[in-house]
Every structure is written in structure tokens, then in C-alpha cells.
Amino acid sequence: MKCCILMGSPRKNGNTSALLAPFAEELSFQSIAYEVVRLYEKRIEPCTACRTCQKDWEGFGCRWDDDASEVFDKVLACDLVVLATPIYSWYCTPPMKSLLDRFVYGMNKYYGGEKGPALWAGKHVALLLTCGYRPEKGADLFEEGMKRYCKHSQLHYAGMVAERDLGYDSVFMDTEKERHSREFARNLALNCR
């Protein structure tokens, strides 16, 4: 099993990275190969819905010449995609949103004259999130959006771990959050093979 972790945090040592560390360590313990792609280090243009990608049913086919095609190849080569992101205004960060918009067209060849394939059909998608509100009020909208996204794209939604940050004067990571992160990785290793 191979995992591609799309890291949507602008901070290399922020809360999302802290939550990801035990998750990734547990993936290694479970003999799952993974790669972390830091989206803030990539140039990812926003989708313009030009539908150029719909002309190529075998590849990404996007008009933009940026780093999204490299990420596309990494996602196609894996079995599990993990979206690791802080929640900003009840949704993922800008580079992740741009990538998701590009992928809904570039991976799903549904929008041309004929309905084509979903190039990534059958892959598993999991969410590893941090937010400033209680997860049921801070991460719920993104989770619901991703459930619909997965259904539309013929992907398997594999679940979410979302942890709350109580503010700048508090310590984010604790043993309970680490336990949740590790258990989530173990469950994914068991259920996404």
C-alpha cells in the first residue's frame, strides 16, 4: 500500500505538522510507504473551468504548466490520499482548495461532450485536520464537502481525525491527540488495503 499525504499547512512546524508526525510514524510501523507533498511549496494555479483537461482521458491534460501535474502523478500512483490541513473559515487552505478544484476536472473526465472515466476511481481519501473550533463545528463542513467530492469522483471516503487548537497561549499537541492520530493511521492501514 502506498500513501500520498497532501499537506495544506503554510507552517512546517505548526499544529497540522504536529498531528501528522505520529500519524506518519504509525504508517511506517504498519509498513506503508508514504510521501508528504507540501502544497505551499508548490505552484498551483486556480482552476478556470476551461475544460481543456477533458480532451485527454488518459492524463491530467490541464492548460496550466505548474506543479499540479506533478502532484497528479503522485496521487495516481498511490492507494490512499490523506488531506492534512488546518481549517481556515470552515474549509481547507487555498493551495489545497485550488488542487481539489483542478483534480475534480483533471481526474474526472465527466465534463466534455461524452462522459469519460474517473482516473482515480477506487482510491481511498482520509482527512487529518486541525481547527480552532470544536471539530463538530469547525471541520464538519469540510468533511461533508469531501464526502460529496469522494462520491462524485468514485473515491472511498475513509474517515477523519480533527483536533482543536485552544489558542496561542495553549500547547496544541498532547497524548490524547497523539493517540487519535496513531489509531487513525492503524485503522487506515487495516481498512484501505
C-alpha positions as CSV (number, residue, x, y, z in Angstrom):
1,M,0.0,0.0,0.0
2,K,1.2,3.5,-0.9
3,C,0.0,6.7,0.7
4,C,0.3,10.3,-0.6
5,I,-0.1,12.9,2.1
6,L,-1.1,16.4,0.7
7,M,0.0,18.8,3.4
8,G,-2.0,22.0,3.2
9,S,-0.5,24.0,6.1
10,P,1.7,27.0,5.4
11,R,3.7,26.3,8.6
12,K,6.2,23.5,8.6
13,N,6.2,23.3,12.4
14,G,2.5,24.1,13.1
15,N,-0.3,22.2,14.6
16,T,-1.1,20.2,11.5
17,S,2.5,19.1,11.2
18,A,2.5,18.1,14.9
19,L,-0.6,16.0,14.4
20,L,0.8,14.5,11.2
21,A,4.1,13.3,12.9
22,P,2.7,10.4,14.9
23,F,0.3,9.5,12.0
24,A,3.3,9.2,9.6
25,E,5.3,7.3,12.2
26,E,2.5,4.9,12.6
27,L,2.2,4.4,8.8
28,S,5.9,3.4,8.8
29,F,5.3,1.0,11.7
30,Q,2.5,-0.5,9.5
31,S,4.9,-0.9,6.6
32,I,3.0,1.7,4.5
33,A,5.2,3.8,2.1
34,Y,4.2,7.4,2.2
35,E,5.3,10.7,0.7
36,V,4.4,14.2,2.1
37,V,3.7,16.8,-0.5
38,R,3.8,20.3,0.9
39,L,1.4,22.3,-1.1
40,Y,2.6,25.7,0.0
41,E,5.9,24.8,-1.6
42,K,4.2,24.1,-5.0
43,R,2.9,26.5,-7.6
44,I,-0.8,25.5,-8.1
45,E,-2.9,27.8,-10.2
46,P,-6.6,28.0,-9.6
47,C,-9.0,26.2,-11.9
48,T,-10.7,28.3,-14.5
49,A,-13.1,25.6,-15.7
50,C,-11.8,25.9,-19.2
51,R,-12.3,22.1,-19.7
52,T,-9.0,21.6,-21.6
53,C,-8.4,18.6,-19.4
54,Q,-11.5,16.9,-20.8
55,K,-9.8,16.3,-24.1
56,D,-7.3,13.9,-22.6
57,W,-8.9,10.8,-21.0
58,E,-5.6,9.3,-20.0
59,G,-3.8,12.1,-18.2
60,F,-4.2,15.3,-16.4
61,G,-4.4,17.4,-19.6
62,C,-4.6,20.8,-17.8
63,R,-3.7,24.0,-19.6
64,W,-1.7,25.3,-16.7
65,D,2.0,24.4,-16.7
66,D,2.6,24.3,-12.9
67,D,3.2,21.8,-10.1
68,A,-0.3,20.3,-10.1
69,S,0.6,17.8,-12.8
70,E,3.5,16.5,-10.6
71,V,1.0,16.1,-7.7
72,F,-1.5,14.5,-10.0
73,D,1.1,11.8,-10.9
74,K,1.8,11.2,-7.2
75,V,-1.8,10.8,-6.4
76,L,-2.4,8.4,-9.3
77,A,0.4,6.2,-8.1
78,C,-0.9,5.8,-4.6
79,D,-3.8,3.8,-2.9
80,L,-4.6,6.3,-0.1
81,V,-4.7,10.1,-0.3
82,V,-4.5,11.9,3.0
83,L,-5.5,15.6,3.1
84,A,-3.7,17.1,6.0
85,T,-4.8,20.7,6.5
86,P,-5.7,23.4,9.0
87,I,-9.3,24.6,8.6
88,Y,-9.5,28.3,7.7
89,S,-13.0,29.8,7.6
90,W,-14.6,26.3,7.7
91,Y,-12.7,24.9,4.7
92,C,-9.2,23.8,3.7
93,T,-6.3,26.2,2.9
94,P,-6.1,27.9,-0.5
95,P,-3.5,25.7,-2.3
96,M,-5.4,22.6,-1.3
97,K,-8.7,24.1,-2.5
98,S,-7.1,25.0,-5.8
99,L,-5.7,21.5,-6.1
100,L,-9.1,19.9,-5.3
101,D,-10.8,22.1,-7.9
102,R,-8.2,21.2,-10.5
103,F,-8.5,17.5,-9.6
104,V,-12.3,17.3,-9.9
105,Y,-11.9,18.2,-13.6
106,G,-8.4,16.7,-14.3
107,M,-9.1,13.3,-12.6
108,N,-12.8,13.1,-13.6
109,K,-13.4,13.2,-17.3
110,Y,-17.1,13.8,-16.9
111,Y,-17.4,17.3,-18.3
112,G,-16.8,17.1,-22.1
113,G,-19.2,16.1,-24.8
114,E,-19.1,12.5,-23.6
115,K,-18.8,11.2,-20.1
116,G,-15.3,9.7,-19.6
117,P,-13.7,7.8,-16.7
118,A,-12.6,8.8,-13.2
119,L,-8.9,8.2,-13.5
120,W,-8.6,7.8,-9.7
121,A,-11.7,5.7,-9.1
122,G,-11.4,3.4,-6.1
123,K,-8.7,5.3,-4.2
124,H,-9.2,6.0,-0.5
125,V,-9.3,9.5,0.9
126,A,-8.8,10.4,4.5
127,L,-8.7,13.7,6.4
128,L,-6.3,14.8,9.1
129,L,-7.4,18.3,10.2
130,T,-6.8,20.9,12.8
131,C,-9.2,23.7,13.6
132,G,-9.9,26.5,16.2
133,Y,-13.4,25.4,17.0
134,R,-14.7,22.1,18.3
135,P,-14.4,19.7,15.3
136,E,-18.1,19.1,15.1
137,K,-18.5,22.9,14.4
138,G,-15.1,23.6,12.8
139,A,-14.3,20.7,10.5
140,D,-17.9,19.4,9.7
141,L,-18.4,21.5,6.6
142,F,-15.1,20.4,5.0
143,E,-15.8,16.8,5.9
144,E,-19.3,16.9,4.3
145,G,-17.8,18.6,1.2
146,M,-15.2,15.9,0.9
147,K,-17.8,13.1,1.4
148,R,-19.7,14.5,-1.6
149,Y,-16.4,15.1,-3.5
150,C,-15.5,11.4,-3.0
151,K,-18.8,10.1,-4.0
152,H,-18.8,12.3,-7.2
153,S,-15.2,11.1,-8.0
154,Q,-15.8,7.4,-7.3
155,L,-13.4,7.6,-4.3
156,H,-13.8,5.8,-1.0
157,Y,-14.1,8.2,1.9
158,A,-12.0,6.6,4.7
159,G,-12.7,9.0,7.6
160,M,-11.4,12.0,9.5
161,V,-9.4,12.9,12.6
162,A,-9.9,16.6,13.5
163,E,-8.2,18.1,16.6
164,R,-8.9,21.5,18.1
165,D,-6.3,24.2,19.0
166,L,-7.4,26.2,22.1
167,G,-5.3,29.3,21.2
168,Y,-1.9,30.8,21.1
169,D,-1.4,30.5,24.9
170,S,-2.0,26.8,24.9
171,V,0.0,23.7,24.0
172,F,-1.6,22.0,21.0
173,M,-0.2,18.5,21.0
174,D,-0.9,16.2,23.9
175,T,-1.0,12.4,24.5
176,E,-4.7,12.1,23.6
177,K,-4.2,13.8,20.2
178,E,-1.2,11.6,19.5
179,R,-3.2,8.5,20.4
180,H,-6.1,9.6,18.0
181,S,-3.6,10.2,15.2
182,R,-1.9,6.9,15.6
183,E,-5.2,5.0,15.9
184,F,-6.4,6.6,12.7
185,A,-3.2,5.6,10.8
186,R,-3.6,2.0,12.1
187,N,-7.3,1.9,11.1
188,L,-6.5,3.2,7.6
189,A,-3.7,0.6,7.3
190,L,-6.2,-2.1,8.2
191,N,-9.2,-0.9,6.1
192,C,-7.6,0.7,3.0
193,R,-5.6,-2.2,1.7
